[in-house]
Each structure stands twice: as C-alpha cells, then as structure tokens.
Amino acid sequence: MNLHLETDEDPRTRQFIAEHNALSDAALRTPQFGEDREAIKALIERQDRLIVPMRRGGWLFDFRQSKDNPLGVWLRLAASQQPLPEADWEPVFDLDAFCLAEGKRWSWRGAVTCPWEPTRVLLMLSDGGSDLIRLLEFDAERKQIVKGGFDTPAVRSHATWLSRDEICYFGSIDRFSATRSGWPRVGRRLTRGQRPEDAAIMFEAADEDVYGFNLVIDPALSGASADAELIDIFVTTHEIGVASAFLIADDGAQRHIDLPKEADFQFNHNHCLWRAKTDERVATGSLVLQSFDPASQALLGPERILFQPGEGQSISQMMLMREWCVFIVSDRLRPRLLVLDLTKPDAEQREIALPAEMQTAYVRPLHADLHLGDDTLHIVGQGFLQPPTCYRLELSDRSREPEPIFVAAAPSYFDATDMSSELLEAVSEDGTRVAYRLVLPRQWTKGALPVLIYGYGGFDVSLSPSYSGVTGRWLEQGGAYVQAYIRGGGEFGPDWYRSAKRQGRDRAFADFVAIARDLVARAYTVPSRIACQGGSNGGLLTGVMLTRYPHDFGAVWCQVPVLDMTRFHLFSAGRAWMDEYGDPETPADREFMLGYSPLHNIRPASEVTYPPIYIESSSNDDRVHPSHARRFAARLEEEGHQLLFHEFGLGGHGGDGSSEERAARAAMGYSFLRETIMR
C-alpha cells in the first residue's frame, strides 16, 4: 500500500507532500489562524513567566525563547540573586547565533553537568528537533565553547562524565554501536580529541535490547572519604520499562544488582529506591528502599516498603537525593508529597502539605547534579486553570520541620474567571470506570459544547493537568478541553498500564470512546461537536477512533502517528515497541494487531462517512517514520475520503522549533478545530 511513501527522497513522495501541504495551507491558514499564531508566539516568548532555575557553581541557569532569540538562549544569574524575570540575567549561549554561524538548525536539549567542575557541561543539541544529539563541551563560567573539547557526531547518543577529562559515551555511530532499535548499546571511555570509534569499550548491551546507559556516583562528593572509589553502574534496558543493573569493578568485571527486571530504580551513594511493576517480590506499584553497599557481597540490604498503593493510588515521581528520599503519590489524581531522612535509620516518612488547589505537582532539585550542593528542592504545582507556582523545600536544614516556602508564581496567560474544572468518570464497555478531567469555558450551551479530548494510553505514560496559554486560548474561544486517563497509561499504576498492552490494546480504545459517549450522555455535547487529539501512540489512538468509531466524533487531529501495525518494526525505532504492541512477524500477534491497525481498517466512502481528519507529521521524525501518516492519508483518498495532511520540514517527533514554528504548528491544528467542531 503506497510503499514508495516510505522513501523520503522518492520524487513521488516529495510531490505528495508538496501537494497536500498546499491544500492544508489553503484550508487552514485563515485570517484567524494568523491571529492564533501571533498570540501563541507571544505566549512562548513571554519573559515574565515562572523561572525554575538550576544551579551550577555560583550561578543559576535558565533557557528561554524570546522575540530576539526565537530558537532560544541559555542565561545565567548570580546565585546570590532571586531568579526573577526582571533580574540581571546574562546570555551564556545564544543558540540563534550559533545556528547562524554553523549554517545548520539545532534545538536545545539541555546540558550534562560535570560533577567535579559544575560549570563545565556537555551541551545537548538536537539535529532539527530529531532524536540525533550532538554533545558539545562548553565552559559556562567563561561562556565559551571549549577549544579542542568534546564534540560528538549528531547520532542517537548520551553521555556521563567519568572525570574532568573523560566521559562514558553511548552513541549509535554505526550498526555495531546500536541495538536493533537504533539506540546506543555500547559505552566507550572517550577522552578529549579522541574519535568515538577509537575509544575503549566499557559496556555492551545486547543487540536485541533497547539501549544501554551508565551511572557514575562519587561517594567523596557526597561526604565520604576522599579516597572512596567511584561507583559505576551499567544499566541495560531489555524492553521499555524492563532493565537490569550491574555494578562495574575497576577491572571491568560486572556484578548483577539483585533488582526485579520490571522495576523503576534509582541509586545514590548508599541507597537504592525502586518501584515494583509486578508482584514478583512486593505488591505491584509498591515503593521500596534498600541500603546499597558496593563493598558488600549482597550489594543491597533488607527491603523496606515505603508505600503500597491502595485503590486509585500510584507513585507519580520518586527521587533519591544525597540524604533524603522524596516521592509523590497520586491519590485519585491528587498529588501528595512525602519525604524520608536517609541519615536516620529509624526515620519515619513525613507528608509535606501541598496547597489544596494543586491538581498536579512535581519536584526538581535546585542543583544540576546529585553530587552538588545540598538537598534543596523546588516544588512546582499547577492545574488547568491555575498558573504554575514554585515553592522551595530546604530539606538540608534540619533545625526546623520542612515545609514549602513560596518562591514565585507564573502570571495568568488567560482570564479563567467563571471557568471550571471537573474530575468525572465514564464506564468502559467491560465495566471499568475511567477517569477524565473536563475543563469548561466561561459560557457554553448545553448539548452543543465544542469539546477537544486529548489522550495517549500507552507505554506507562501518565497524563496530568498542566497550565497552558494555548489551551487557555481554546477555552476563551468557547471550547472545552478533556484529558483522558485511559488504560495503557500510568496514572493508576503498573496494572492499569499492563492491562492495555499487546492483546489488551482494545481496552484503551474502548476507554477513550466511552469518555466521548459519557460527555454526550451527560448532555454536555453531541458527537459532531467532539474532536479527539493525540500524537505518536496517541496518533494510533486517534486513528482507531476514525476507523472504528467514526460516528462518535466530529473531527480527528492525528499527530506524528503510528498507523501501520504490520510495518512499524521495519523502521529501527519501532523494534523497541514490539513488547508494547506485539511482533508483526508472529502470526498470532499480527492477527490481533490487524484487528485495529488503522491503515488496514479503512472502509470505502460508499460504506461509511468519516469525520474530518487533520494528519500532522514531520519530515525528520526519526522515532515514528512520517510514512505512517503519508500512507494513511493516501489510503483514505484511495477509498474516496477527504482529509487534510501537513508534513512539517523540521521539528522531529516532538514538534520542536523556533517560537514562530511551534506557534504555527499549534495554530494549524486549532484552525482545523474551528473549521469543524466550532462551526
């Protein structure tokens, strides 16, 4: 089925993209599109937003896009000053100027901090928003690229500092260095000026694994004796969410660390924290703390269960700091923050009261590396109608009970007066109750409310409320917004996720359409006023809504989607998803995937009328190949259906880019919604 569209440089592919982009531009680039684009661009470029900085040495750092720096600029401020927007921030790395000088488009992906010299970093630069990462050594004290420093090719890669002069480099520089999924599997000891292919190999994951990485912990930086040896841990990820960890001796010998393979885990210099994804050792979803001693035979001490989830509960975030364990419990989709002092063997965990209006919260250390500074945290809470607010939690100050200290709040990006947010439940076809959050505009008409439902439902990814000026603009224009907490996601723990893997995938689809039908049953709206939106695995979700439930939706916004369940594994990244979806080469798996594969379930227009669909992709998406979107669009047309398709030249899988490019991408989608469910 149109396999030539898998070849990016085939003239027929280029023609297909050009013709369809012209059609979508003509349909969607209306005068109101222009207004939306400029308004969203201005939101992205606002300089009065909340700043949650990271500290390196004597400096606080922040990255932001602006009118003068649409690609972005990395800034610093003396740590003695308050990190307010009006403070005396100075440019450290101007990404726009760097791209102009190089004649190439790069996107910011952060910086890897050297623990032994915290203002020495590896800048992570994405090639056009793709998964290909260049690591460039930079001196943030002198504000300059290090001459003769590390500068790796743009490939799928990551690195860890081993010393001031060496890094452990994982890069998919050739087939040997990559797993069958295309992610790096070989860790090399790389010295400045050395080519990656010439560096000595330290670790190797198996070809059939997904990827490998390592952790380096210096006990001396955490208060141990100066002659304490580095702790080197190698992790090989067998499937997404399934991994093994090994302690590496100086001679390269590996000792397996006895953790469940299906667990999320973290280490510091003397503890291991893990969350169980099965009931192999403890109840599924439990959080477990163990002492960690590289010098002992057992490596790990007795298990202490910190949290065992009840109904509607799960761990949404966990963190080992130098002397504290911190975790957030999602309790019926409300955040609860708990802390434990690791310096006291018999310490009991304490709950830190959070403001009642927080619909969601996350924590982030002030310091850019576990080894640096103290255990000061930032707590950021927000909701769909509540701008983000930052609090500081000074755990290292044991002279008083820890409590959040207000730091700053983001300004309002829209007027939420008389808007409301409700947590509701639908009942799926098997009787499972499925939560969703509905955000209502200021004024609406019962039974005619335009509703945009966003969902994902896969890979243990949890959705949570977030404050967005883009969503706010949709609400101000009279639309409602729904976030769907369907099976396949991680909102209610590992079992909620696992129930929609492989043969259980239909449960995620049934949950999503149940929400659409519940909105109708509650008399909020009618099917012709409901649009669904999702990207990547969420693009698969929206593709199934089109082909399986066409009468329940008035529009479908399908972004960077997975749509051919028989060929996704032929592109390298797709091989990592076979544990999630199934193996198309196995007849039994292929059979159940064909049952929902959107590309294979398109029916002729003579049999069914599909709602309007807008399919969005990126030419340089190297995670989900854009041929999924192209071939789906072509097949719909062959069966007599009309559609809108747009393939953006850059942006990668996440739709990254300059402030104007990001704004245009969002405005195109909202223009589509105005032309469909708002008419």
N, C-alpha and C positions, 0 to 999 in steps of 0.2 A: 504494500500500500504506500505508494509515493516515496519509496526508499531513497530516491535521489535527493530528497529534502534533508537527509542525514549528512549530506556532503555540503559543507558551508560554502565552498568556492564553486560549486556547480552553477553555471550560468542560469539554469532554470530555478535554482534556489534563490539566487540574487534577484532574479526577476519577480519571483513570488513575493519576496519580502518588500521590494520596492513598490509593487502594485498594491499590496494590501496596506502598507504604511500610508500610501497616498489616500486610499479610501478611508482609513480610520482618521487621518488628519482632517480630511474634508468633513467627516461626520461629527467629530468631537472637538475640534479646535474652534469653538464658537466664541462669540464675544464674552460670554460668562466664563468659558474656560480661561480666557486671558485674565479675567478678574481673579479667578481662583488661583491661578499660577502665581500672580504677583503677590496675592495675600499670603499664600503658603510660603513663597520665597522669603517674604518679610518675616514670617514666623521663624523660619530656620535661621535667619540672620540676626534675630534679636540679640542684643548684647546685655539685656537686663535679666537674663534667665538665671536660674539657680546654678551655682557652681559647686561641685563636689570635687575638690582638688585631690591630687595625690602628691605626697611629699617625697622628695629625693634630696638628701643632704639638707642644706639650708634653704631649699626652695620648694614652693608649691607649684604644681603644673596643671595646666588645663588646655584642652584642644577645642577649638570652636571654628565655625564657619561664619563669614560676615560678608557684607556688601563688597568690601575691598579684598577679601580673601574667600571667594566662593568655594574653593577647594579646601581651605582651612589653614590655620596657623596654630602652632604649638607655642604656648605662652608660659611664662613663669612669674612668680611673685615672691618676694622675700617672705620666709616662713613666719616672721615676726608680725606680718600684717594680716588683717582679716581678708579672706578671699571673696571680696565683694566685687560686683561688676565694675564699679567706679574706681577700684584700686589701681595702683600703678603697675599694671601688667606689662611685661616687655616681651616682644617676639623672640623666640628661640629658634624655631624652624618654620620658615614660610613655604608651605607646600606648593602654593601657586607659583612662586618664583623658581622653586626647584624644578617643577614640571616644565616651565617655560625654558629654563636653561638646558634641560635634557631633551626637550622636544618630544616628550612622552607623558602620557597620563598615568599618574599614580594616585592611589587612595590610601588614606591613613588607616592603619590597623593597630596602632598603639606602639609601645616600646617595652623591650625586655631589659630590666634593670640589673646591673652588675652589683651583687650584694657587697663586694669588697670596695667598690668605688661607685656610690649610688648615682652620681651624675654622669656616669658612663653607661650608655644604653645601646641597644640594637633597635633602630627604628624598623618597624614592620610596615612595609609599603606594598600594597596590593596592585597588581597589574590591571588597571582599568576597572577595579571593583571585583575582579575574579578571585579564585582561591590561590592563585600563584603569588607567592610572597617573596619579596626581596628583603634581606636583612642587611642594614647599613649601619656601621658603627658611628656613633655620634657622641660628642662631648657636650653635654648640656650645661656645663659650667662655663666653657669658653664659647658656647653657641656656634659650634662648627663641626663639620664632618671630619672624622679622624683620618688624616692623611696616611695612606697605607694600611688602614684599618680593615675590619671585616666588611666584605661587600659580596654577598652571595647572589647567584642567579635567581631569577624570578621563577620559582617552581613551588609546588606544594611543600612547605617547609616550616620548621620551628626550631628553636634552639634554647639551650640552657647554659649559663655561664659556669665554667669549671674553675676558673681563676681569673685574675685580671687579664690574662693573656691568652686564654683558651676558652673555647665553647664546645659543647656537645651539639653537633649539627645533624639534624634529620632533614634530608632533602630528597625529593623524588627526581634526582638529576639524571637517572637512567632507569631502565627496566629492572636492573639488579637492585637498585636502591628503593624501589617502590613495591608495595603489595599489589596484588591483582586488582585492588580497588583504586590504585593510583596514588595512594597516600604514602608518606615516607615510612619505611620499616627499619632502616639502617642508621644507627647513631655513630657519628665519627668524631674523633678528637681533632678539632680544627684549630690551627694556630694562625695568627695574622699572616697574610701574604700567601698562605697555602691554598692550593686549589682543593675544593671539596673531594674530588675523586682521588686525590693523593693522600688524604688524611687517613690515619689508622682507624679501623673499625672497632668500636667499643661494644655495641649491642646489635643484635639482629632479631627482629620479629619474623615470623613465618610468612611466606608469600600469601597464604590463604587468610592470614589475619587482616585486620583493617588498617592498623597503624601501630607505631611504637613511639614512646617518649620516655624521658627520664626526669627525675627529681634530684636535686643536689641540696643537701642541708649541711650547713657548717655549725656544729654544736658550739664552737668557740664564739661565734657571733650571737649565740643565744645565752651566753653566760657560763659555758663550760670552760675547762682549762684550755689554754692557748694551743696546746699540743694535741687536742682532740682531733681525730681523723674525720674527714668528710664522710657524710652518709650519702651514698649513691644508690638510688632506687630506679630500676628499669621496669617499665610497665608495657606490656603488650596487650593490645585490645583485640580480642578474637572476633567478636561481633560488637555492634554498637550496644554499649551497656554491659558487656561481658569481658572481663580482663583478668590478667594475672600479674602479680608484682614480685620482683626479685631484688634482694639486696646484693650489691656487687662489691666484691672484695678488691683490694688493690691489684691482685694478680688476675682480675677478670673473672674469677670463679663466682657463680651465681648460687644464691640460696633462696629457695622459694619462701615467700612470706605467706603463712597459712591463713588466707582470707577466702571467703566464698567468691567464686568467679563472678556470680551475679550480685555485685555489690558496688556501691559508690564509696570510695575511700579517700582519705587524706592522711598525711603524716606531718608531724613536726619532729623536733629532735628527740622527743621521748614519749610520744603518744601516737596512736593510730585511731582514727574515727571512721566508722563505716556505717552505711545504711543498707540493710538487707533487702534484696529484691525477690527473694524466695523464702520459704520457711525451712531451708536446709539446716540452719542452726538455731535461729530465733524466729519469732513471728515475723511474717512479711511486713516490711515497712519500718521495722524497729531500728533505732539508732543505738550503736554500740561503741563504747570507748574501751581501748586496751592500752596498757603501757607498752612501750616499744624500746627495746634494748638491743642494739646491733651486736653487742659483745656477748649476749646470752645465746644459749643453744636454741631455745624456743623462739627467740625474737619477740614474741608477743606474750603479754601477761594475761591474767584472767579477764573474761568478758564482763563488762558492766553495762547493763541495758539502761540507757538514759531516757529512752522514750519508746513506748509501744503504742501504736496508733489505735484509737477507737474508731467508731463509725464516723465517717466524714472527715477524718484527720489524716494528715500526711506531713512529711518533712519537706518544706519548700526550699530551705537553704541550710547548709551546715558549714562550719568553718573552725579549723584549728589555728589558733594564734600562738604566740610564744608561750603564754602562761594561762590562756583561757580557751575554753571550748564554747562556741556560740552557735545556736541554731534557731531557726524559725519554724514553727509549726503552723500549718494551715489548718485551722479548726473550723470546718464548714465554711471554708473560703474566707476566713478572717485570720489575720496574722497574729501570732503570739511569739514573743521573743524570750528565749531562755539562755542563761549563761552558767558556766561552771568553772570555778577556780581550780586549775590543774596543779597548783603548788601545794594544795592541801589534800592529802589522800582521802580524807573522810568528808570532803566538802559536799554539800548538797546543792543541786542546781537551783537557781533562782529565776523567777519570771520578772522581766522588766516591763512595767506597764507602758503600753503604747496608747497614743491618743485614739479615742473611740472612732473618729471619722476616717481613720486609715482603712481603706479597702485592701491595700496590699503594702508590703514593706520589704526592703532588702537592706543588708548591711554590707559595708565596704571598709576595709582598713584604711586609715589615713596614710600609712606608709606603703610605698610601692612594692616592697618586698618583705616577706615574713621575717627576715633577719634584722630588719632595720627598725630603729626607734622603739616605741612602746606599743602597748595593746590598745591604742585609741581607735575607736570605730566611728564611722558615720552611719546613721540610720536614715534612710530616705523612705518616706511614706507618701502615698498619693491615692487618688481614686479617679474615676472617670470625670467627676465634677470638682475634684479637689486638687489644686496645683501641688506639685511636689514640695515637701517640706523636709529640711535636713536638721537632724539632731546629732549632737556629739555624745558619745558614751566613753568615758575615761575609765576603762577597766583597770588600768595600772595604778590608779590612785585608790589604795585600799584603806585610806583613812575615813572613807565615807561609803555609804551604800551607793552602788551605781544607779544612776538614773539619767534619762535623756536630757540633754541641755540644748535648748533651741539655738540654732545657728542662723538659719535663713529660710525664706520661703520663696518659691518662684512667683512671679506676677501672674495674674489671671490672663489667659490668652483669649478668653471669650466670656461673655456675660452668661453665667449659669443660673441667674435668678429665675425661679419657678421651674427650672429643670429638675428632674428627679431620676434616681437610680434604684431599681428593684432587683432583688435576687429571687428568681422564680424556678419552678421545676416543671418539666414535661415528663410524660410517661412513654418510654420507648415501646416498640412492638412486643418485646419479651417481658414487659412489666417493670423494667429498670427505671428508676427515677433519675432524670438527667437535669442537672442544674444549668441555668443560664442567667446572665445579668442583662437586664433591659434598661437602657438609658433613654429617657423620654425628653423630647424637645419642650419648649415653653408652651406652645399651643399646638393642638392636634385635634383631628376629627375622628371620633370613634368609628372604627370599621374601615377607615381609609388612610391609616398611618403608613407612610413610606418607611420601611424597615430594612436596614442592612445587617445581615447576620454574618459574623466572621467566625471561622472555625479552622482547626488544624487536625487534631485527633490522630496523632501517631508519634512513634519514636520516644515516648515518655516525656514529651514536651508539655510543660504546663503553661496555660494562659492565665493572665491576671490583669486586673484593671490598671490602666495607665492613663495619665492625663495627656491629652494631645490637642493642640490647636487645630489640627486637620479634622479630627473627629468633631471638635467644637464647632468648626465652620459648617459641617454637615448638620449638626444639631440646630445651629442658628438658622439654617435654611429650611427647617421643619422636618428633617429626617430623624428617625430613631436608630439607635445602634444596639446590637446584641452581640455579646461574647458567649460562645457556646462551649461548655465544659464536657465534651463528649468522650466516650471511651476511646482508648488509644492514646490519650493524653495522660499526664502525670498528676493531675490536680488532686486525685483521691488515692494516690499511692500505686505501688507496682502492680497489684492485681487489676486495678482499673485500666491500667495501660495494657497489661498482658492479655486481657480478655478480648482485645480487638486486633491482636497480631494474627498474621497468616490467615488461617481458615475463619478466624473471628472478625475479619475486617468488616463484614456487613453490619456488625453491631454499631460501628462508628457512623456508618451512613444512615442507619435506622435512627440513631440518636439525633442526628442533625435534622433530618426531616421531621422528626417528632417535635422539635422546637418550633419549626416553621408552622406546623399544624396547631401547636398549642397557642401560638400567637393569634391564629385565626379563631380557635375555639374560645379564647378569652375576649374576642370581639375587638382586639386592637386593630386588626387589618384584614386584608384579603390576599390571596396568593399573588394576584397581579401586582401588588404593591410590595412584595418581598423580594429582595436581592440577596444572593449569597456571594461571599468573597473568601478566597483562600489562595495561598501560594505554596509551591513545592508539593509536599504531601497534602497540603490544603488545596492545591490545584487539582490533585486527584479527587479530593472530596467534592469540589465544585463540578468537576467533570462528570462524576457519578450523579450528582443532583440533576444535571442537564439530561443525561440519557436515561436515568431510572425514574426520576420524579419530576418530569417536566411540567406537570400541572400544579405543582406546589410553589412555583417561583415565577416572578415576573421578569427577572434578569439574573445573569450569571457573570460574575467578574472572576476570571480564571487566570491566575498569575504563575509564571515560571513553573508550569505543571508537569507532573508525571502522569502520562495518559496511555501509554502502550505497555501493558503489563507482560508482554511477551518478549520485549526487546530492551527493557531498561537496563538489564545486566550486561548488555553488549558495549555499553559505554562504561569506562573503568570505574567511575564513582558509583555507578549503580550496583556493582558487585557487593558493595557494603550493605545493600538493603535487602539481600535475599533472606536474611534471618527475620526481617520485619514482614516482608511480603510473601516470600516463597521463592522457589527455584523454578524458573520457566522451563528448564531442561528436564524437570521431573514431571511426568505425566499427571500425577495426582495434583501437584501444586498448580501446574498450568491450567488444569480444568477449573479449579475454583477461582483462579485469577481471571480467566476468560469470562467468568460469570459476571464480573463487574468492570473489567477493563473498558474505560470509556471509548477508546478508539474502536473496539470490536463490538460495541453495543449501540452504535449509531443506526437509527432506523430511517427509512426514506421519508421525505417530507409528505409523501402521499399517505403515509400511515400515521404520522404524529407531527404536531406543531411544537417546536422547541421554543422556549423563551429566548429573547435576545441575549447574545453572549458576546463578551469582550475578552479576547485571549491576549495576554501580555507576556512577552519574553525578552531575553537579552541575547544578542549575538555571541557575547563572550561568557555566557553562563557555562562554566565547566563543572558544575555539580549536577544539574539536570539539563541535559542537552536540549537546545531550543528546537530540535527536530520533533520532540513530543508535541509542542504547540503548533508547529508548522503542519505536521501530518494530520493532526486532529482538525485543524481549520480546513485543510484541503479535502479531507474525507467528508466533513459536513457539507461543503459545497457540492461535492460529487453526488450527495444524496438529496440535493435540492434545497438546502437550508441557507439562510443568510446569516452573516456574522461579521464582527469587527475583529481584526487582528493587528497587533502592532509589535514589531520587534525592534527594541532599542539597541543602538550600536554598542553601548558600554553599560556598565552597571553591575555586571555579573549576576549571581543568583540573588543577592540582596538588594538590587536596585540602587547601588551606591552611585555617587557622582557629585557634581557641584551643586550648590544650593538651587540654582535655576533648573538643572536637570532633574533633581529629586522632586522639585515642586511641579514641574511639567508632567512628570510621570503620575503623581498623585492626582493632579488636576484632570488628566485624561480620564482616569477611572471615575472620578466624581462627575465629570461631564456625561459619561455614559449612564450613570445612575439618574441624572436629571432628565436625560432623554428617554428614560424607560419608566422607572417606578414612580417618578415625581410628576409625570405628565397627567 
